[in-house]
């Protein structure tokens, strides 16, 4: 089934229990009568997009068409359609126009294009445009239901039609996308995407249509969602938080004398020196990072080994071991990268990046159904907290909290083990995305604060400190660790991405 029904998409989704995060926005545009200067042109005008005036302007026959994007305070949502549904029979009807709301944009356009001042307005159109929280559409198969494909949330309408139609038909026919459009994945949203969140983000996104976008941009409307780690309240005042698939995660931490807060720039900004400081901390001492946003799945059952051997290009790890594994498409492109740990016989934990959670889970679930594998899959992302401890003193500090032997001979790289740290049960995996000596500690979300405090207290002598995802990224780049979505995706094969070590060609 393919849903591409514009503002009816939410209604169709509800029929099978899905709450698509979409909301109609009132978009207005104005059409003028014939303008002599336009009629006299030999060639069609190029489209003008004025970021400061926040409007687009183009030729419409012998006149002009002008469309503004109001600020989030002034723009209007059709909230009632979300709460009460689209009125039955609504088709080509329009909303009542409101020129007062867009007058400042009209004035800016008249300043830029003076012939507008003398033009007569023959039509003012106010109609619904369906917005997703980030303006980007939702395109592709949907997790949690079988054979349900969507092409919805197109904030710019028919302009996308031809390309999206081709993209989806190729994917449906061939079993994989012809190129990667992960940013349009409908599975980037989840149960955390409430109606309130969708409305707040749609307001923000509409108002931001014509702003300048910065590197590492953050947008703050609708945050935080219900998706906060066990450490959020403890850390939120000490760091600059970033948004990752609904989660708040520390990007970098403040120290006395730092310029705090979010300060976007095209040059080195306020986080540059602090991130260097955190990088050095992990390289020379030891750092702690909140990795709770990781996507985490439990896979168990009599066919679990068989399933994972089919899914992944690497070998299946033995009990007590972990490896890096990749799911490849039929053409051999890199669909996903996960860490796979066999915790007990025929029971595995799979871990992926925060943005890949439902993207990867959908693929796994489809293969289970297709192959008739006898397995149970549980998404444990929200109930599990994860702390990363990395740096030369990582072992020394963690050893103070447990009677288990953490020495190199006893707890080797890429081994996993259940143990107690300060009487808190954790699943410890000796792995770190930093490339330094380190462990990832998986535990109940409600134990996060106690575990964090115990580790920080134990590491006082060694100079333990926090680090965030900006420093983590710098460290993994220096180590040469690849990242899905950066050095590999469905546009690359594993050899192009330098992953030959993880791909067993004799399987």
C-alpha positions in Angstrom: 0.0 0.0 0.0 1.3 3.4 -0.9 0.1 6.5 0.9 0.6 9.8 -1.0 -2.6 11.6 -0.1 -1.4 15.0 1.0 -3.4 16.4 3.9 -5.4 13.1 4.1 -2.2 11.1 5.0 -2.9 11.3 8.8 -6.4 10.0 8.3 -5.1 7.0 6.3 -2.3 6.3 8.8 -4.8 6.2 11.7 -6.7 3.4 9.9 -3.7 1.1 10.6 -2.7 2.6 14.0 0.0 5.0 12.8 0.1 8.7 13.9 2.0 10.3 11.1 3.6 13.5 12.4 2.1 15.9 9.9 0.1 19.2 10.3 -1.5 21.5 7.7 0.0 25.0 7.4 -1.9 28.0 5.9 0.2 29.1 3.0 -0.7 32.3 1.2 0.4 33.6 -2.2 -0.7 36.5 -4.3 -1.2 36.7 -8.1 -1.2 40.1 -9.9 -2.9 41.2 -13.1 -0.9 41.9 -16.2 2.1 44.2 -15.5 3.3 46.0 -18.7 7.0 45.7 -17.8 6.6 41.9 -17.4 4.5 41.5 -20.6 7.3 43.3 -22.5 10.0 40.8 -21.5 11.4 38.6 -24.2 12.3 35.8 -21.9 10.7 34.5 -18.6 11.9 36.0 -15.4 14.0 33.8 -13.1 12.5 32.9 -9.8 13.5 35.4 -7.1 14.0 34.1 -3.5 14.6 36.9 -1.1 15.8 35.5 2.2 15.7 38.8 4.1 12.2 39.6 3.0 11.2 35.9 3.4 9.3 35.4 0.1 9.6 33.9 -3.4 8.5 35.8 -6.5 8.1 34.5 -10.0 6.4 35.3 -13.3 2.8 34.1 -13.7 1.7 34.6 -17.3 2.1 38.4 -17.8 2.0 39.2 -14.1 3.8 38.1 -11.0 3.2 35.6 -8.3 4.4 36.4 -4.8 4.5 33.9 -1.9 5.7 34.8 1.6 6.7 32.7 4.6 5.7 34.5 7.8 7.5 34.2 11.1 6.5 31.4 13.5 4.6 33.9 15.7 2.4 35.1 12.8 1.9 32.0 10.6 -1.2 29.9 11.0 -1.7 26.2 11.5 -4.9 24.3 10.9 -4.7 22.6 14.3 -8.3 21.4 14.2 -7.6 19.0 11.4 -5.1 17.2 13.6 -7.4 17.0 16.6 -10.8 16.6 14.8 -9.7 15.3 11.4 -10.0 16.8 7.9 -13.6 17.9 7.2 -15.2 15.3 5.0 -15.5 16.4 1.4 -12.7 19.0 1.7 -10.9 19.0 -1.7 -10.1 22.2 -3.7 -11.6 24.6 -1.1 -9.4 27.4 0.2 -9.0 29.1 3.6 -9.9 32.8 4.1 -7.0 35.0 3.1 -5.3 37.4 5.5 -3.3 40.1 3.8 -2.6 41.9 7.0 -0.6 38.9 8.2 1.8 39.1 5.2 2.0 42.9 4.7 5.6 43.3 5.8 6.6 40.7 3.2 4.6 42.5 0.5 6.4 45.8 1.4 9.8 44.1 1.2 8.9 42.7 -2.2 7.7 46.1 -3.5 11.1 47.5 -2.4 12.9 44.8 -4.3 10.7 44.7 -7.4 9.2 48.3 -7.7 6.7 47.3 -10.5 4.7 45.5 -7.8 3.7 48.8 -6.3 1.4 49.6 -9.2 0.1 46.1 -9.8 -3.4 45.0 -9.1 -3.9 41.8 -7.1 -6.4 39.6 -8.9 -6.1 36.6 -6.6 -5.0 35.8 -3.0 -4.8 32.1 -2.4 -4.7 30.6 1.1 -4.5 26.8 1.1 -3.2 23.9 3.2 0.3 22.6 2.9 1.2 19.5 4.9 4.3 20.0 7.0 6.4 17.4 8.8 8.4 18.7 11.8 11.5 19.4 9.8 9.8 20.3 6.4 11.4 17.3 4.7 8.9 14.7 3.4 8.6 11.1 4.6 9.4 8.7 1.8 9.8 4.9 1.8 8.6 1.8 3.7 7.3 2.3 7.3 8.5 0.3 10.3 6.0 -1.7 12.3 3.6 -2.5 9.4 4.1 -4.7 6.4 4.1 -3.4 2.8 3.1 0.2 3.8 5.0 2.8 1.9 4.6 6.5 2.2 5.3 9.7 0.2 3.9 12.3 2.4 4.7 15.7 4.0 5.8 17.5 0.9 6.1 21.1 2.1 7.0 22.2 -1.5 4.3 20.2 -3.3 4.3 19.0 -6.9 7.9 20.0 -7.6 9.1 16.7 -6.1 6.5 14.4 -7.8 8.5 13.0 -10.8 11.7 12.3 -8.8 9.9 10.7 -5.8 7.7 8.6 -8.1 10.7 7.2 -9.8 12.6 6.7 -6.6 9.8 4.8 -4.9 8.9 2.6 -7.9 12.5 1.6 -8.3 12.8 0.7 -4.6 9.6 -1.3 -4.6 10.5 -3.2 -7.7 14.2 -3.8 -6.9 14.2 -4.3 -3.1 16.5 -1.3 -2.3 16.7 2.4 -3.1 18.7 3.3 -6.2 20.4 6.0 -4.1 20.4 7.1 -0.5 17.7 9.5 0.8 18.1 8.7 4.5 17.1 12.3 5.5 13.6 11.5 4.1 13.2 8.2 6.0 9.7 8.1 7.6 11.3 6.1 10.4 13.3 9.1 11.6 10.2 9.8 13.8 8.7 7.6 16.5 6.4 7.5 19.5 8.1 10.5 20.9 6.8 12.6 18.1 3.7 14.0 19.7 1.1 16.3 18.1 2.4 19.2 20.4 5.9 18.5 19.1 4.8 18.4 15.5 2.9 21.7 15.8 5.8 23.5 17.5 8.3 22.2 14.9 6.0 23.0 12.0 5.7 26.6 13.3 9.5 26.9 13.6 10.2 25.2 10.3 7.8 27.4 8.4 9.2 30.5 9.9 12.8 29.3 9.2 12.1 28.7 5.5 14.3 31.6 4.5 16.8 31.8 7.3 20.5 31.1 6.8 21.4 27.6 7.8 24.6 27.0 9.7 26.9 24.0 10.2 25.9 21.8 13.1 22.6 23.7 13.3 20.3 23.2 16.2 16.6 24.1 16.3 15.0 24.3 19.7 11.2 24.3 19.3 9.4 21.3 20.9 12.4 20.3 23.0 13.0 18.4 25.1 10.7 15.6 24.1 9.8 12.7 26.4 13.0 11.1 25.2 15.6 12.2 27.8 18.2 10.0 29.3 18.5 9.3 33.0 21.3 11.9 33.1 19.5 14.7 31.4 18.4 16.6 34.5 21.9 16.2 36.0 23.8 17.4 32.9 21.5 19.9 31.2 22.9 23.0 32.9 26.5 21.9 32.4 26.6 21.5 28.6 25.3 22.4 25.2 22.8 19.8 24.3 22.2 18.4 20.8 19.1 16.8 19.3 19.4 13.2 18.2 16.2 11.3 17.1 14.2 12.9 19.9 17.0 12.6 22.5 19.0 15.3 24.2 22.6 14.5 24.2 25.6 16.6 25.4 27.6 18.1 22.5 30.2 19.8 24.7 30.6 20.8 28.3 31.1 24.2 29.9 34.0 25.3 32.1 34.5 28.6 34.0 35.5 31.2 31.5 33.8 29.6 28.5 31.3 31.4 26.4 28.3 29.2 26.9 25.2 28.5 24.9 24.5 27.9 21.2 26.4 30.3 19.0 26.2 29.2 15.3 28.9 30.4 13.0 30.7 29.6 9.7 34.0 30.2 11.6 35.4 28.7 14.7 32.8 29.3 17.3 32.5 29.1 21.1 32.8 25.3 21.3 36.1 25.0 19.3 38.5 25.3 22.2 36.3 23.3 24.8 36.0 20.4 22.3 39.8 20.4 21.9 40.0 20.3 25.7 37.7 17.3 25.9 39.6 15.5 23.1 42.8 15.9 25.1 41.0 14.7 28.3 40.1 11.4 26.6 43.5 11.0 25.0 45.5 11.7 28.1 43.3 10.8 31.1 39.7 9.5 31.1 36.3 10.8 30.0 32.7 9.8 30.5 30.0 10.3 27.8 26.2 9.7 27.8 25.5 7.3 24.9 21.9 6.5 25.9 20.5 7.5 22.5 22.0 4.4 20.8 19.3 2.2 19.2 19.3 -1.1 21.1 17.5 -4.4 20.2 17.4 -7.8 21.9 17.2 -10.7 19.5 16.6 -14.2 20.9 15.2 -17.6 19.8 16.1 -20.9 18.2 16.8 -19.2 14.8 18.7 -16.2 16.2 22.1 -17.3 15.0 20.8 -18.4 11.6 19.0 -15.0 11.2 22.0 -12.9 12.1 24.3 -15.0 9.9 21.9 -14.2 7.1 21.6 -10.5 7.9 25.2 -9.6 8.5 28.3 -9.7 6.4 30.5 -10.5 9.4 30.6 -13.8 11.3 28.3 -14.2 14.2 30.1 -13.5 17.5 30.4 -16.3 20.1 28.8 -16.0 23.6 30.6 -13.2 25.5 31.9 -11.6 22.3 31.0 -8.5 20.3 31.8 -7.5 16.7 31.1 -4.7 14.2 28.7 -6.0 11.5 27.1 -4.5 8.4 23.7 -5.3 6.8 24.2 -5.1 3.0 21.5 -4.5 0.4 21.0 -7.1 -2.5 23.4 -5.0 -4.6 26.0 -5.0 -1.8 25.5 -1.4 -0.6 25.9 -0.6 3.1 22.4 -0.4 4.5 23.4 -0.3 8.2 26.3 -0.7 10.7 25.7 -2.3 14.1 27.6 -3.8 17.0 26.4 -7.4 17.7 27.0 -9.1 21.0 25.9 -12.6 22.0 25.2 -12.2 25.7 23.8 -15.7 26.3 23.4 -18.7 24.0 21.0 -17.6 21.2 20.4 -14.2 22.8 21.9 -11.1 21.2 22.0 -7.4 21.7 22.3 -5.3 18.6 23.3 -1.6 18.9 23.0 1.1 16.2 23.2 4.9 16.0 20.3 7.0 17.4 19.1 8.1 14.0 19.2 4.6 12.6 17.0 2.9 15.2 13.7 2.2 13.3 15.5 2.4 9.9 17.5 -0.7 10.9 14.7 -2.4 12.9 12.4 -2.3 9.9 15.0 -4.1 7.7 15.5 -6.8 10.4 11.8 -7.3 10.9 11.2 -7.7 7.2 13.9 -10.3 6.9 12.4 -12.3 9.8 9.0 -12.4 8.1 10.5 -13.2 4.7 12.6 -16.0 6.0 10.1 -17.3 8.6 12.8 -17.2 11.4 11.7 -18.3 14.9 13.0 -15.3 16.9 11.7 -12.6 19.2 12.9 -9.0 18.7 12.5 -6.4 21.4 13.3 -2.8 21.0 14.9 -1.8 24.3 16.2 1.6 23.3 14.2 3.7 25.7 14.6 1.6 28.9 18.4 1.2 28.6 21.0 3.8 29.5 24.5 3.7 28.2 27.6 5.3 29.6 30.9 5.3 27.7 34.1 5.5 29.8 37.3 6.0 27.7 40.9 6.9 28.1 44.2 5.5 29.4 42.8 5.4 33.0 39.4 3.8 32.1 40.4 0.4 33.4 42.0 1.7 36.6 38.9 3.6 37.6 36.3 0.9 36.7 38.4 -1.7 38.5 37.8 0.2 41.8 34.1 -0.4 41.5 34.1 -4.2 40.8 35.6 -7.4 42.0 35.6 -8.8 38.4 39.0 -8.9 36.8 39.1 -6.1 34.1 42.7 -6.8 33.1 43.6 -7.1 29.5 44.2 -10.8 29.8 40.8 -11.4 31.4 38.6 -8.8 29.6 39.8 -8.5 26.1 38.9 -6.0 23.4 35.5 -6.8 21.8 34.4 -9.0 24.8 31.1 -8.5 26.6 30.3 -9.4 30.2 27.6 -9.0 32.8 29.1 -7.5 36.0 28.3 -5.2 38.9 29.8 -1.7 39.2 29.2 -0.3 42.7 26.4 -2.9 43.1 24.7 -1.7 39.9 24.1 -4.4 37.3 25.7 -3.6 33.9 26.4 -5.3 30.6 29.9 -4.1 29.9 31.4 -4.2 26.3 35.0 -3.5 25.9 34.7 -1.1 22.9 34.9 2.6 22.4 34.1 4.8 19.4 36.9 7.0 20.6 39.6 4.5 19.6 41.0 4.7 23.1 40.9 2.0 25.9 37.3 2.0 27.0 34.0 0.3 27.8 30.3 0.9 27.0 28.2 0.2 30.1 24.6 -0.8 29.4 22.2 -0.5 32.3 18.7 0.2 33.4 17.8 3.9 32.7 16.8 4.4 36.3 20.4 3.5 37.4 22.1 6.0 35.2 22.6 8.7 37.9 23.9 6.3 40.5 26.3 4.7 38.0 27.5 8.0 36.7 28.1 9.4 40.2 30.0 6.2 41.3 32.3 6.4 38.2 32.9 10.2 38.6 33.7 9.7 42.3 36.0 6.8 41.7 38.0 8.8 39.1 38.7 11.9 41.1 42.4 11.0 41.6 42.8 10.3 37.8 41.2 13.7 36.8 38.1 12.2 35.3 35.8 14.6 33.4 32.9 14.7 30.9 33.1 14.8 27.1 30.4 15.2 24.4 29.7 14.0 20.9 31.7 16.7 19.2 34.9 15.4 20.8 33.8 11.8 20.2 33.5 12.6 16.5 37.0 14.1 16.4 38.4 11.1 18.2 36.8 8.5 15.9 37.9 10.4 12.8 41.5 10.4 14.0 41.2 6.6 14.7 39.8 6.1 11.2 36.5 4.6 12.4 33.8 5.0 9.8 30.3 6.4 10.5 27.2 5.3 8.8 25.7 8.3 7.0 29.1 9.9 6.6 31.7 7.5 5.2 29.2 4.8 4.1 25.5 4.5 3.2 23.4 3.0 0.4 25.5 4.9 -2.1 28.7 3.0 -1.2 29.8 -0.6 -1.1 31.9 -1.9 1.8 35.1 -2.0 -0.1 34.7 1.7 -1.1 34.2 2.5 2.6 37.3 0.5 3.7 35.2 -2.1 5.5 36.8 -5.2 4.0 37.9 -6.5 7.4 34.2 -6.8 8.5 32.9 -8.4 5.3 33.4 -12.2 5.0 33.3 -12.9 1.3 33.2 -16.7 1.8 29.8 -16.6 3.5 
